[in-house]
Amino acid sequence: MSKLKEILNGWSNVIWEKPEVEKIAMDRAVICGNCPENINNVCNICKCPLISKTRSEYSRCPNGLW
């Protein structure tokens, strides 16, 4: 999966919300909220904004937490 496709998928899901994606995003956000790599809602490892990273159906946590 290309990084660009992951990014576009995440941001499109921010703009056009889908209930099933929002459920996954909320579960991921709880995990990210407790992660020491979360710096101001940006992943310190991959540098992705978590608002879109958690909503990308193709992305994975670089720490393997989700």
mmCIF file of the N, C-alpha and C atoms, coordinates in Angstrom:
data_MODEL
# 
_entry.id   MODEL 
# 
loop_
_atom_site.group_PDB 
_atom_site.id 
_atom_site.type_symbol 
_atom_site.label_atom_id 
_atom_site.label_alt_id 
_atom_site.label_comp_id 
_atom_site.label_asym_id 
_atom_site.label_entity_id 
_atom_site.label_seq_id 
_atom_site.pdbx_PDB_ins_code 
_atom_site.Cartn_x 
_atom_site.Cartn_y 
_atom_site.Cartn_z 
_atom_site.occupancy 
_atom_site.B_iso_or_equiv 
_atom_site.pdbx_formal_charge 
_atom_site.auth_seq_id 
_atom_site.auth_comp_id 
_atom_site.auth_asym_id 
_atom_site.auth_atom_id 
_atom_site.pdbx_PDB_model_num 
ATOM 1   N N  . MET A 1 1  ? 0.855   -1.178 0.000  1.00 0.00 ? 1  MET A N  1 
ATOM 2   C CA . MET A 1 1  ? 0.000   0.000  0.000  1.00 0.00 ? 1  MET A CA 1 
ATOM 3   C C  . MET A 1 1  ? 0.896   1.234  0.000  1.00 0.00 ? 1  MET A C  1 
ATOM 4   N N  . SER A 1 2  ? 0.619   2.149  -0.890 1.00 0.00 ? 2  SER A N  1 
ATOM 5   C CA . SER A 1 2  ? 1.429   3.361  -0.945 1.00 0.00 ? 2  SER A CA 1 
ATOM 6   C C  . SER A 1 2  ? 1.050   4.311  0.188  1.00 0.00 ? 2  SER A C  1 
ATOM 7   N N  . LYS A 1 3  ? 2.026   5.040  0.655  1.00 0.00 ? 3  LYS A N  1 
ATOM 8   C CA . LYS A 1 3  ? 1.815   6.014  1.722  1.00 0.00 ? 3  LYS A CA 1 
ATOM 9   C C  . LYS A 1 3  ? 0.779   7.061  1.288  1.00 0.00 ? 3  LYS A C  1 
ATOM 10  N N  . LEU A 1 4  ? 0.841   7.470  0.023  1.00 0.00 ? 4  LEU A N  1 
ATOM 11  C CA . LEU A 1 4  ? -0.110  8.456  -0.482 1.00 0.00 ? 4  LEU A CA 1 
ATOM 12  C C  . LEU A 1 4  ? -1.540  7.939  -0.391 1.00 0.00 ? 4  LEU A C  1 
ATOM 13  N N  . LYS A 1 5  ? -1.756  6.673  -0.731 1.00 0.00 ? 5  LYS A N  1 
ATOM 14  C CA . LYS A 1 5  ? -3.102  6.102  -0.653 1.00 0.00 ? 5  LYS A CA 1 
ATOM 15  C C  . LYS A 1 5  ? -3.584  6.065  0.794  1.00 0.00 ? 5  LYS A C  1 
ATOM 16  N N  . GLU A 1 6  ? -2.690  5.737  1.733  1.00 0.00 ? 6  GLU A N  1 
ATOM 17  C CA . GLU A 1 6  ? -3.050  5.745  3.154  1.00 0.00 ? 6  GLU A CA 1 
ATOM 18  C C  . GLU A 1 6  ? -3.471  7.136  3.602  1.00 0.00 ? 6  GLU A C  1 
ATOM 19  N N  . ILE A 1 7  ? -2.685  8.129  3.209  1.00 0.00 ? 7  ILE A N  1 
ATOM 20  C CA . ILE A 1 7  ? -2.966  9.522  3.605  1.00 0.00 ? 7  ILE A CA 1 
ATOM 21  C C  . ILE A 1 7  ? -4.295  9.994  3.015  1.00 0.00 ? 7  ILE A C  1 
ATOM 22  N N  . LEU A 1 8  ? -4.488  9.763  1.728  1.00 0.00 ? 8  LEU A N  1 
ATOM 23  C CA . LEU A 1 8  ? -5.736  10.187 1.077  1.00 0.00 ? 8  LEU A CA 1 
ATOM 24  C C  . LEU A 1 8  ? -6.948  9.478  1.668  1.00 0.00 ? 8  LEU A C  1 
ATOM 25  N N  . ASN A 1 9  ? -6.799  8.195  1.974  1.00 0.00 ? 9  ASN A N  1 
ATOM 26  C CA . ASN A 1 9  ? -7.896  7.449  2.585  1.00 0.00 ? 9  ASN A CA 1 
ATOM 27  C C  . ASN A 1 9  ? -8.242  8.029  3.955  1.00 0.00 ? 9  ASN A C  1 
ATOM 28  N N  . GLY A 1 10 ? -7.234  8.321  4.751  1.00 0.00 ? 10 GLY A N  1 
ATOM 29  C CA . GLY A 1 10 ? -7.469  8.880  6.081  1.00 0.00 ? 10 GLY A CA 1 
ATOM 30  C C  . GLY A 1 10 ? -8.180  10.230 6.027  1.00 0.00 ? 10 GLY A C  1 
ATOM 31  N N  . TRP A 1 11 ? -7.683  11.127 5.173  1.00 0.00 ? 11 TRP A N  1 
ATOM 32  C CA . TRP A 1 11 ? -8.301  12.451 5.089  1.00 0.00 ? 11 TRP A CA 1 
ATOM 33  C C  . TRP A 1 11 ? -9.686  12.400 4.458  1.00 0.00 ? 11 TRP A C  1 
ATOM 34  N N  . SER A 1 12 ? -9.909  11.512 3.511  1.00 0.00 ? 12 SER A N  1 
ATOM 35  C CA . SER A 1 12 ? -11.260 11.420 2.946  1.00 0.00 ? 12 SER A CA 1 
ATOM 36  C C  . SER A 1 12 ? -12.241 10.927 4.001  1.00 0.00 ? 12 SER A C  1 
ATOM 37  N N  . ASN A 1 13 ? -11.783 10.064 4.899  1.00 0.00 ? 13 ASN A N  1 
ATOM 38  C CA . ASN A 1 13 ? -12.655 9.592  5.975  1.00 0.00 ? 13 ASN A CA 1 
ATOM 39  C C  . ASN A 1 13 ? -12.864 10.642 7.062  1.00 0.00 ? 13 ASN A C  1 
ATOM 40  N N  . VAL A 1 14 ? -11.976 11.623 7.151  1.00 0.00 ? 14 VAL A N  1 
ATOM 41  C CA . VAL A 1 14 ? -12.211 12.756 8.052  1.00 0.00 ? 14 VAL A CA 1 
ATOM 42  C C  . VAL A 1 14 ? -13.335 13.616 7.472  1.00 0.00 ? 14 VAL A C  1 
ATOM 43  N N  . ILE A 1 15 ? -13.262 13.846 6.166  1.00 0.00 ? 15 ILE A N  1 
ATOM 44  C CA . ILE A 1 15 ? -14.239 14.727 5.504  1.00 0.00 ? 15 ILE A CA 1 
ATOM 45  C C  . ILE A 1 15 ? -15.599 14.050 5.368  1.00 0.00 ? 15 ILE A C  1 
ATOM 46  N N  . TRP A 1 16 ? -15.601 12.808 4.858  1.00 0.00 ? 16 TRP A N  1 
ATOM 47  C CA . TRP A 1 16 ? -16.839 12.066 4.639  1.00 0.00 ? 16 TRP A CA 1 
ATOM 48  C C  . TRP A 1 16 ? -16.895 10.917 5.638  1.00 0.00 ? 16 TRP A C  1 
ATOM 49  N N  . GLU A 1 17 ? -17.454 11.200 6.792  1.00 0.00 ? 17 GLU A N  1 
ATOM 50  C CA . GLU A 1 17 ? -17.481 10.224 7.887  1.00 0.00 ? 17 GLU A CA 1 
ATOM 51  C C  . GLU A 1 17 ? -18.305 8.994  7.530  1.00 0.00 ? 17 GLU A C  1 
ATOM 52  N N  . LYS A 1 18 ? -17.778 7.842  7.934  1.00 0.00 ? 18 LYS A N  1 
ATOM 53  C CA . LYS A 1 18 ? -18.487 6.574  7.827  1.00 0.00 ? 18 LYS A CA 1 
ATOM 54  C C  . LYS A 1 18 ? -18.569 6.003  9.238  1.00 0.00 ? 18 LYS A C  1 
ATOM 55  N N  . PRO A 1 19 ? -19.750 5.597  9.679  1.00 0.00 ? 19 PRO A N  1 
ATOM 56  C CA . PRO A 1 19 ? -19.888 5.102  11.054 1.00 0.00 ? 19 PRO A CA 1 
ATOM 57  C C  . PRO A 1 19 ? -18.918 3.972  11.397 1.00 0.00 ? 19 PRO A C  1 
ATOM 58  N N  . GLU A 1 20 ? -18.697 3.042  10.477 1.00 0.00 ? 20 GLU A N  1 
ATOM 59  C CA . GLU A 1 20 ? -17.809 1.916  10.770 1.00 0.00 ? 20 GLU A CA 1 
ATOM 60  C C  . GLU A 1 20 ? -16.354 2.355  10.920 1.00 0.00 ? 20 GLU A C  1 
ATOM 61  N N  . VAL A 1 21 ? -15.956 3.367  10.153 1.00 0.00 ? 21 VAL A N  1 
ATOM 62  C CA . VAL A 1 21 ? -14.589 3.896  10.266 1.00 0.00 ? 21 VAL A CA 1 
ATOM 63  C C  . VAL A 1 21 ? -14.451 4.714  11.542 1.00 0.00 ? 21 VAL A C  1 
ATOM 64  N N  . GLU A 1 22 ? -15.473 5.472  11.897 1.00 0.00 ? 22 GLU A N  1 
ATOM 65  C CA . GLU A 1 22 ? -15.427 6.268  13.128 1.00 0.00 ? 22 GLU A CA 1 
ATOM 66  C C  . GLU A 1 22 ? -15.272 5.379  14.354 1.00 0.00 ? 22 GLU A C  1 
ATOM 67  N N  . LYS A 1 23 ? -15.924 4.231  14.362 1.00 0.00 ? 23 LYS A N  1 
ATOM 68  C CA . LYS A 1 23 ? -15.786 3.291  15.481 1.00 0.00 ? 23 LYS A CA 1 
ATOM 69  C C  . LYS A 1 23 ? -14.339 2.825  15.614 1.00 0.00 ? 23 LYS A C  1 
ATOM 70  N N  . ILE A 1 24 ? -13.746 2.432  14.508 1.00 0.00 ? 24 ILE A N  1 
ATOM 71  C CA . ILE A 1 24 ? -12.340 2.007  14.512 1.00 0.00 ? 24 ILE A CA 1 
ATOM 72  C C  . ILE A 1 24 ? -11.445 3.160  14.939 1.00 0.00 ? 24 ILE A C  1 
ATOM 73  N N  . ALA A 1 25 ? -11.707 4.353  14.409 1.00 0.00 ? 25 ALA A N  1 
ATOM 74  C CA . ALA A 1 25 ? -10.888 5.526  14.739 1.00 0.00 ? 25 ALA A CA 1 
ATOM 75  C C  . ALA A 1 25 ? -10.954 5.848  16.231 1.00 0.00 ? 25 ALA A C  1 
ATOM 76  N N  . MET A 1 26 ? -12.118 5.735  16.820 1.00 0.00 ? 26 MET A N  1 
ATOM 77  C CA . MET A 1 26 ? -12.248 6.016  18.251 1.00 0.00 ? 26 MET A CA 1 
ATOM 78  C C  . MET A 1 26 ? -11.475 4.990  19.089 1.00 0.00 ? 26 MET A C  1 
ATOM 79  N N  . ASP A 1 27 ? -11.538 3.731  18.686 1.00 0.00 ? 27 ASP A N  1 
ATOM 80  C CA . ASP A 1 27 ? -10.773 2.697  19.390 1.00 0.00 ? 27 ASP A CA 1 
ATOM 81  C C  . ASP A 1 27 ? -9.274  2.969  19.272 1.00 0.00 ? 27 ASP A C  1 
ATOM 82  N N  . ARG A 1 28 ? -8.832  3.333  18.079 1.00 0.00 ? 28 ARG A N  1 
ATOM 83  C CA . ARG A 1 28 ? -7.418  3.645  17.865 1.00 0.00 ? 28 ARG A CA 1 
ATOM 84  C C  . ARG A 1 28 ? -7.002  4.891  18.638 1.00 0.00 ? 28 ARG A C  1 
ATOM 85  N N  . ALA A 1 29 ? -7.886  5.887  18.686 1.00 0.00 ? 29 ALA A N  1 
ATOM 86  C CA . ALA A 1 29 ? -7.569  7.140  19.381 1.00 0.00 ? 29 ALA A CA 1 
ATOM 87  C C  . ALA A 1 29 ? -7.333  6.915  20.872 1.00 0.00 ? 29 ALA A C  1 
ATOM 88  N N  . VAL A 1 30 ? -8.059  5.991  21.467 1.00 0.00 ? 30 VAL A N  1 
ATOM 89  C CA . VAL A 1 30 ? -7.852  5.659  22.883 1.00 0.00 ? 30 VAL A CA 1 
ATOM 90  C C  . VAL A 1 30 ? -6.437  5.109  23.073 1.00 0.00 ? 30 VAL A C  1 
ATOM 91  N N  . ILE A 1 31 ? -6.042  4.224  22.180 1.00 0.00 ? 31 ILE A N  1 
ATOM 92  C CA . ILE A 1 31 ? -4.696  3.646  22.257 1.00 0.00 ? 31 ILE A CA 1 
ATOM 93  C C  . ILE A 1 31 ? -3.648  4.737  22.049 1.00 0.00 ? 31 ILE A C  1 
ATOM 94  N N  . CYS A 1 32 ? -3.843  5.559  21.032 1.00 0.00 ? 32 CYS A N  1 
ATOM 95  C CA . CYS A 1 32 ? -2.885  6.637  20.745 1.00 0.00 ? 32 CYS A CA 1 
ATOM 96  C C  . CYS A 1 32 ? -2.824  7.663  21.876 1.00 0.00 ? 32 CYS A C  1 
ATOM 97  N N  . GLY A 1 33 ? -3.952  7.882  22.522 1.00 0.00 ? 33 GLY A N  1 
ATOM 98  C CA . GLY A 1 33 ? -3.989  8.848  23.617 1.00 0.00 ? 33 GLY A CA 1 
ATOM 99  C C  . GLY A 1 33 ? -3.107  8.454  24.786 1.00 0.00 ? 33 GLY A C  1 
ATOM 100 N N  . ASN A 1 34 ? -2.843  7.163  24.929 1.00 0.00 ? 34 ASN A N  1 
ATOM 101 C CA . ASN A 1 34 ? -1.992  6.673  26.010 1.00 0.00 ? 34 ASN A CA 1 
ATOM 102 C C  . ASN A 1 34 ? -0.571  6.365  25.557 1.00 0.00 ? 34 ASN A C  1 
ATOM 103 N N  . CYS A 1 35 ? -0.267  6.621  24.314 1.00 0.00 ? 35 CYS A N  1 
ATOM 104 C CA . CYS A 1 35 ? 1.046   6.282  23.759 1.00 0.00 ? 35 CYS A CA 1 
ATOM 105 C C  . CYS A 1 35 ? 2.041   7.427  23.980 1.00 0.00 ? 35 CYS A C  1 
ATOM 106 N N  . PRO A 1 36 ? 3.246   7.125  24.470 1.00 0.00 ? 36 PRO A N  1 
ATOM 107 C CA . PRO A 1 36 ? 4.252   8.178  24.662 1.00 0.00 ? 36 PRO A CA 1 
ATOM 108 C C  . PRO A 1 36 ? 4.746   8.791  23.356 1.00 0.00 ? 36 PRO A C  1 
ATOM 109 N N  . GLU A 1 37 ? 4.476   8.136  22.237 1.00 0.00 ? 37 GLU A N  1 
ATOM 110 C CA . GLU A 1 37 ? 4.885   8.674  20.931 1.00 0.00 ? 37 GLU A CA 1 
ATOM 111 C C  . GLU A 1 37 ? 3.886   9.694  20.383 1.00 0.00 ? 37 GLU A C  1 
ATOM 112 N N  . ASN A 1 38 ? 2.765   9.897  21.072 1.00 0.00 ? 38 ASN A N  1 
ATOM 113 C CA . ASN A 1 38 ? 1.766   10.881 20.673 1.00 0.00 ? 38 ASN A CA 1 
ATOM 114 C C  . ASN A 1 38 ? 2.210   12.248 21.196 1.00 0.00 ? 38 ASN A C  1 
ATOM 115 N N  . ILE A 1 39 ? 2.644   13.102 20.286 1.00 0.00 ? 39 ILE A N  1 
ATOM 116 C CA . ILE A 1 39 ? 3.084   14.455 20.634 1.00 0.00 ? 39 ILE A CA 1 
ATOM 117 C C  . ILE A 1 39 ? 2.126   15.436 19.958 1.00 0.00 ? 39 ILE A C  1 
ATOM 118 N N  . ASN A 1 40 ? 1.259   16.048 20.765 1.00 0.00 ? 40 ASN A N  1 
ATOM 119 C CA . ASN A 1 40 ? 0.276   17.008 20.245 1.00 0.00 ? 40 ASN A CA 1 
ATOM 120 C C  . ASN A 1 40 ? -0.558  16.419 19.109 1.00 0.00 ? 40 ASN A C  1 
ATOM 121 N N  . ASN A 1 41 ? -1.012  15.176 19.298 1.00 0.00 ? 41 ASN A N  1 
ATOM 122 C CA . ASN A 1 41 ? -1.854  14.468 18.334 1.00 0.00 ? 41 ASN A CA 1 
ATOM 123 C C  . ASN A 1 41 ? -1.173  14.218 16.990 1.00 0.00 ? 41 ASN A C  1 
ATOM 124 N N  . VAL A 1 42 ? 0.141   14.079 17.039 1.00 0.00 ? 42 VAL A N  1 
ATOM 125 C CA . VAL A 1 42 ? 0.939   13.675 15.882 1.00 0.00 ? 42 VAL A CA 1 
ATOM 126 C C  . VAL A 1 42 ? 1.801   12.507 16.327 1.00 0.00 ? 42 VAL A C  1 
ATOM 127 N N  . CYS A 1 43 ? 1.848   11.471 15.516 1.00 0.00 ? 43 CYS A N  1 
ATOM 128 C CA . CYS A 1 43 ? 2.695   10.317 15.841 1.00 0.00 ? 43 CYS A CA 1 
ATOM 129 C C  . CYS A 1 43 ? 4.160   10.735 15.699 1.00 0.00 ? 43 CYS A C  1 
ATOM 130 N N  . ASN A 1 44 ? 4.920   10.593 16.750 1.00 0.00 ? 44 ASN A N  1 
ATOM 131 C CA . ASN A 1 44 ? 6.319   10.988 16.739 1.00 0.00 ? 44 ASN A CA 1 
ATOM 132 C C  . ASN A 1 44 ? 7.181   10.036 15.911 1.00 0.00 ? 44 ASN A C  1 
ATOM 133 N N  . ILE A 1 45 ? 6.666   8.854  15.587 1.00 0.00 ? 45 ILE A N  1 
ATOM 134 C CA . ILE A 1 45 ? 7.435   7.896  14.793 1.00 0.00 ? 45 ILE A CA 1 
ATOM 135 C C  . ILE A 1 45 ? 7.269   8.179  13.295 1.00 0.00 ? 45 ILE A C  1 
ATOM 136 N N  . CYS A 1 46 ? 6.014   8.207  12.828 1.00 0.00 ? 46 CYS A N  1 
ATOM 137 C CA . CYS A 1 46 ? 5.774   8.387  11.387 1.00 0.00 ? 46 CYS A CA 1 
ATOM 138 C C  . CYS A 1 46 ? 5.438   9.830  11.015 1.00 0.00 ? 46 CYS A C  1 
ATOM 139 N N  . LYS A 1 47 ? 5.213   10.671 12.022 1.00 0.00 ? 47 LYS A N  1 
ATOM 140 C CA . LYS A 1 47 ? 4.905   12.095 11.837 1.00 0.00 ? 47 LYS A CA 1 
ATOM 141 C C  . LYS A 1 47 ? 3.534   12.360 11.222 1.00 0.00 ? 47 LYS A C  1 
ATOM 142 N N  . CYS A 1 48 ? 2.646   11.373 11.266 1.00 0.00 ? 48 CYS A N  1 
ATOM 143 C CA . CYS A 1 48 ? 1.288   11.543 10.737 1.00 0.00 ? 48 CYS A CA 1 
ATOM 144 C C  . CYS A 1 48 ? 0.383   12.202 11.776 1.00 0.00 ? 48 CYS A C  1 
ATOM 145 N N  . PRO A 1 49 ? -0.497  13.110 11.337 1.00 0.00 ? 49 PRO A N  1 
ATOM 146 C CA . PRO A 1 49 ? -1.512  13.626 12.248 1.00 0.00 ? 49 PRO A CA 1 
ATOM 147 C C  . PRO A 1 49 ? -2.484  12.499 12.586 1.00 0.00 ? 49 PRO A C  1 
ATOM 148 N N  . LEU A 1 50 ? -2.761  12.341 13.861 1.00 0.00 ? 50 LEU A N  1 
ATOM 149 C CA . LEU A 1 50 ? -3.567  11.200 14.290 1.00 0.00 ? 50 LEU A CA 1 
ATOM 150 C C  . LEU A 1 50 ? -5.028  11.307 13.879 1.00 0.00 ? 50 LEU A C  1 
ATOM 151 N N  . ILE A 1 51 ? -5.517  12.496 13.597 1.00 0.00 ? 51 ILE A N  1 
ATOM 152 C CA . ILE A 1 51 ? -6.903  12.641 13.148 1.00 0.00 ? 51 ILE A CA 1 
ATOM 153 C C  . ILE A 1 51 ? -7.133  11.852 11.858 1.00 0.00 ? 51 ILE A C  1 
ATOM 154 N N  . SER A 1 52 ? -6.153  11.856 10.970 1.00 0.00 ? 52 SER A N  1 
ATOM 155 C CA . SER A 1 52 ? -6.300  11.111 9.721  1.00 0.00 ? 52 SER A CA 1 
ATOM 156 C C  . SER A 1 52 ? -5.692  9.715  9.804  1.00 0.00 ? 52 SER A C  1 
ATOM 157 N N  . LYS A 1 53 ? -4.596  9.563  10.530 1.00 0.00 ? 53 LYS A N  1 
ATOM 158 C CA . LYS A 1 53 ? -3.950  8.244  10.652 1.00 0.00 ? 53 LYS A CA 1 
ATOM 159 C C  . LYS A 1 53 ? -4.914  7.220  11.239 1.00 0.00 ? 53 LYS A C  1 
ATOM 160 N N  . THR A 1 54 ? -5.649  7.613  12.280 1.00 0.00 ? 54 THR A N  1 
ATOM 161 C CA . THR A 1 54 ? -6.572  6.673  12.919 1.00 0.00 ? 54 THR A CA 1 
ATOM 162 C C  . THR A 1 54 ? -7.770  6.351  12.037 1.00 0.00 ? 54 THR A C  1 
ATOM 163 N N  . ARG A 1 55 ? -8.040  7.181  11.041 1.00 0.00 ? 55 ARG A N  1 
ATOM 164 C CA . ARG A 1 55 ? -9.181  6.962  10.148 1.00 0.00 ? 55 ARG A CA 1 
ATOM 165 C C  . ARG A 1 55 ? -8.800  6.301  8.832  1.00 0.00 ? 55 ARG A C  1 
ATOM 166 N N  . SER A 1 56 ? -7.532  6.072  8.614  1.00 0.00 ? 56 SER A N  1 
ATOM 167 C CA . SER A 1 56 ? -7.101  5.397  7.403  1.00 0.00 ? 56 SER A CA 1 
ATOM 168 C C  . SER A 1 56 ? -7.309  3.902  7.551  1.00 0.00 ? 56 SER A C  1 
ATOM 169 N N  . GLU A 1 57 ? -8.116  3.353  6.676  1.00 0.00 ? 57 GLU A N  1 
ATOM 170 C CA . GLU A 1 57 ? -8.418  1.924  6.731  1.00 0.00 ? 57 GLU A CA 1 
ATOM 171 C C  . GLU A 1 57 ? -7.208  1.068  6.360  1.00 0.00 ? 57 GLU A C  1 
ATOM 172 N N  . TYR A 1 58 ? -6.189  1.674  5.767  1.00 0.00 ? 58 TYR A N  1 
ATOM 173 C CA . TYR A 1 58 ? -5.015  0.939  5.303  1.00 0.00 ? 58 TYR A CA 1 
ATOM 174 C C  . TYR A 1 58 ? -3.792  1.122  6.195  1.00 0.00 ? 58 TYR A C  1 
ATOM 175 N N  . SER A 1 59 ? -3.860  2.059  7.131  1.00 0.00 ? 59 SER A N  1 
ATOM 176 C CA . SER A 1 59 ? -2.699  2.350  7.985  1.00 0.00 ? 59 SER A CA 1 
ATOM 177 C C  . SER A 1 59 ? -2.613  1.410  9.163  1.00 0.00 ? 59 SER A C  1 
ATOM 178 N N  . ARG A 1 60 ? -1.413  1.274  9.660  1.00 0.00 ? 60 ARG A N  1 
ATOM 179 C CA . ARG A 1 60 ? -1.138  0.502  10.865 1.00 0.00 ? 60 ARG A CA 1 
ATOM 180 C C  . ARG A 1 60 ? -0.288  1.356  11.789 1.00 0.00 ? 60 ARG A C  1 
ATOM 181 N N  . CYS A 1 61 ? -0.402  1.107  13.061 1.00 0.00 ? 61 CYS A N  1 
ATOM 182 C CA . CYS A 1 61 ? 0.424   1.798  14.050 1.00 0.00 ? 61 CYS A CA 1 
ATOM 183 C C  . CYS A 1 61 ? 1.881   1.377  13.850 1.00 0.00 ? 61 CYS A C  1 
ATOM 184 N N  . PRO A 1 62 ? 2.801   2.333  13.761 1.00 0.00 ? 62 PRO A N  1 
ATOM 185 C CA . PRO A 1 62 ? 4.203   1.958  13.582 1.00 0.00 ? 62 PRO A CA 1 
ATOM 186 C C  . PRO A 1 62 ? 4.779   1.228  14.797 1.00 0.00 ? 62 PRO A C  1 
ATOM 187 N N  . ASN A 1 63 ? 4.101   1.323  15.939 1.00 0.00 ? 63 ASN A N  1 
ATOM 188 C CA . ASN A 1 63 ? 4.529   0.586  17.147 1.00 0.00 ? 63 ASN A CA 1 
ATOM 189 C C  . ASN A 1 63 ? 3.833   -0.764 17.251 1.00 0.00 ? 63 ASN A C  1 
ATOM 190 N N  . GLY A 1 64 ? 2.937   -1.058 16.300 1.00 0.00 ? 64 GLY A N  1 
ATOM 191 C CA . GLY A 1 64 ? 2.218   -2.318 16.305 1.00 0.00 ? 64 GLY A CA 1 
ATOM 192 C C  . GLY A 1 64 ? 1.119   -2.406 17.354 1.00 0.00 ? 64 GLY A C  1 
ATOM 193 N N  . LEU A 1 65 ? 0.627   -1.250 17.811 1.00 0.00 ? 65 LEU A N  1 
ATOM 194 C CA . LEU A 1 65 ? -0.408  -1.250 18.845 1.00 0.00 ? 65 LEU A CA 1 
ATOM 195 C C  . LEU A 1 65 ? -1.813  -1.441 18.273 1.00 0.00 ? 65 LEU A C  1 
ATOM 196 N N  . TRP A 1 66 ? -1.997  -1.181 16.985 1.00 0.00 ? 66 TRP A N  1 
ATOM 197 C CA . TRP A 1 66 ? -3.263  -1.450 16.307 1.00 0.00 ? 66 TRP A CA 1 
ATOM 198 C C  . TRP A 1 66 ? -3.010  -1.715 14.839 1.00 0.00 ? 66 TRP A C  1 
# 
